[in-house]
Amino acid sequence: MKIGLVLPAIPAYSETFFRSKIEGLKREGHEVLLFVKEPPTYSFDLCNVVVAPSLYRFHKRWFWEWFRVIGYLLFNFPKAFRLFSLHFKNENSYFKAFQNVLINAHFLPYTLDWLHFGFGTLALGRIHVAEAIGAQMGVSFRGFDLFIYPVKHPGCYRELFSKTVCYHVLSEQMKQHLMACGVPEHFIQIIPPALKLEDFKPSDRALASPYRLLTVGRLHWKKGLESVLTALAILQQEGVDFTYTIVGSGPELERLQFAVYQLGLTERVFFKGKLPHAEVLALYQDHQIYIQYSFQEGFCNAVLEAQASGLLCVVSDADGLDENILHGVTGWVVPKRNPKALAAQLIEVTQLSPAVQSEFRARAYKRVQIGYGLELQQQSFAAFYSQKRD
């Protein structure tokens, strides 16, 4: 089977999700072709890569890019005409239909069994490509493109949801959301993130003051970091001694730094910026409690990594997080947008006996080990592509 995977760029070394997916499909005997918008920035040898032509700004390869696109259209005219017809039927505009064919011309030379878009937003503007080239269409949804992007762009997926598409989601809540949008249940498969478990060393270290708290993630408003800081200010008022490390970069850095200053937490909160994955793994070993108090979250790999490393995890009830963590069993789930409740839960966790802490760690690691290993994920994707759904 030949599978085309559409991503913005080739996966970075730290993006184990896509890399392991490609490796698993190849191990099952499938051929994978990666379609990207950005040229590779490093040598990528997992599979062949097709870079989309850059037509709309002048650069040193501009003439060659147009020559390449014209060749795609001439040598694959039946597919190009079918794509034009499908788009024209929807848009009723010759100009937009022709523009769409130009943008998606690099797909036309390839015969694929599946064309799978790694993010829901990547399918926008390419909804008819799979049908035009005779492939089945798959789409993976993450938290942002399913829950946040449509708020800014109402109705953006209306046409997508009207077509025969197989969807991959990360959690049961995402599945229920798609079904509420009219997608039949049998077109949706839940495949959560997974870990290469041998990279993690679970620790059974008991909590000790000063408590070392950690969050890993992009500095984006949806991560709820300002609410975490408010909760930590309450802890400080209660006399709890702690430090809090935030790993990641993003647009909210200045706002968060100012919040740290105003809340009087400058001696306790540390921003590490974006770090290589190996350094993040080392930080898991050096911390005790992991916090993920997001307003929205598809599932969250970092919470899985924290559990696999032996950290006690406190998360919000946003979307997939309350499936990632079982409240009172493998960690604690706190209602989102409630810093007082978060502070109370953190204080309760610090007061647990070493024996109870150990039980939580053991249950969390066992659950990750059984349900979130790479091999299981790779088998699930192989099954996703082997089922022809009509």
Disulfide bonds with the S-S distance in Angstrom:
none
